[in-house]
Amino acid sequence: MHGERFFLCLIDPATGRSSTYVTPLFLALAMVEIVDVDCAVDRVPAIFAITKDPFIVYTSNIFATLGLRAPYFALAVLLIFIGSKMFVADLFGLAKFPPIASLSITFAILAAGVGWSLWKTREVKG
C-alpha cells in the first residue's frame, strides 16, 4: 500500500531505469467502476420495458448509479431481508409474509441507515 496513490514510479538501483507500477488502490477503484457499469447495463432492459424515451433511460441510469453507490450495505441488508421472507413464511406456515410487517421492517432498516449516517456526520461542539 502506498497511501492515496494509484500508480507508483520506482527506480531500479541496478539499472537506474524507472518503472511504473499499479497499486492495489487502483485495482479496487477499477473493480468498483466495473460493477457500476455492469449494474447500469443491467438496468437498461428494465427501463426500456417502461419507456422508449432515450433521455429518461440515460438520466435514470446516471441517477441510479450515483444514488446506489453509497448505500451498498443498507441495500445488502434489504436484499437479505426480502430474500429471507420466503423462508420465514414457509417456516411459520404462512401463505405470504404479512405486507405490513414487511413494510415496517424495510422502513426500520432505512430509518436505521439514515439515523446512523446522521449520527456519524454530526458536528461535535466543544
N, C-alpha and C positions, 0 to 999 in steps of 0.2 A: 504494500500500500504506500502511496506517495501523496497523501493529502488529497487536495481537490483537483489534482492534475489528471487529464485524460491520456496524455502522451508524455513520454519521458525520453530525453535525449542523453545517452550515456556515451562516454569516450572510452574506447578500448585502450588500456595502458600499453599493451604490447605493440599495437599498430598505430595508435594515435588517431584512428578513424572513429567518427561518431556514428551511432546507430540510434534509430528512433524505435521505441517500444510502446505498446499499448498497455495501459494499466487495467486492473480489474474494474475500476470505476467506469471506464468507457464501455466495457463489456456489459455491465449492469445497465447502463443507460441504453445501450443498443437493444437489450432484451426488453426493457420497458417500452421502447418505441415500437419494436416489432409486435408486441402484444397489443399496443394501441392501434396499429394499422390493421392487425388481424381482427380485432373487435369491430373496427369501423367497417371493414369489408363484410363482416358477418351481418351487420345491421342493414346493409343496403337492400337485400331482397325483401326484408320485412317492411321497410319503408316504401318500396315500390308497390307492395301489395295495398298500401293505403293511398298513395298519391303518385302521380306521374310528373309532378312539377319538380324540375331539377333544382330549383332554388331551395325548396323545402327539404329535399333529400340532402343536399350539400350542407345547409346550415344545421339541420338536425344532427347530422353526423359530427360536425365540428363541436356543437354544444355537448353532445353526448360524450365525446372523447375528453373534452375539458372537464365536464362535470363528474365523470366516473373515476378519474384518476385518484382524487383524494379519498373517497370513501370506500376503498377496496375492502378494508377489514369489516366495516359495517355491512357492506354488500355480501361478503362471505358469510357473516352470521345470519343475515336474512335468507340467503340461499340454503344454508344448512337447516334453518327452521322450516322453510317452505318444503324442502325435501323430506324432512322428518315427520311432517303432518300425516303423510300416508301411513307410516309405521305406527304412529300414535293411534290413529283411527282404527287400524287393524288390531292393535294391542288391547284396546278397550271395547272392541266390537261395535264401533260406531260406523254408520254408513258413510258419514262425512265429518270431517273436523268442523266444529261449530264456527261459522264465519265471524261472530262477534269475538270469540276467543282469538281467532287468527288475526283479526284487525287490531285487537288490543295488544297482542304480543308484538306485532310488527310496529305499531306506534311506540310501544315501550322501548324497543330496540333503537328506533330512530331518535326518540327523545333522549335516551341514554347517550347516544353518539353526539348529539348536539350539546347536551349538558357537559359531557367530558371535554369537548372542544372548547366550549366557553370557559370552563374551569382551567384548562391548560394554558389558555391565551389571555387570561385576565391580567390586569395591571396590578402589581403588588405595590401598595403605597407605604412609604415609611422609610 
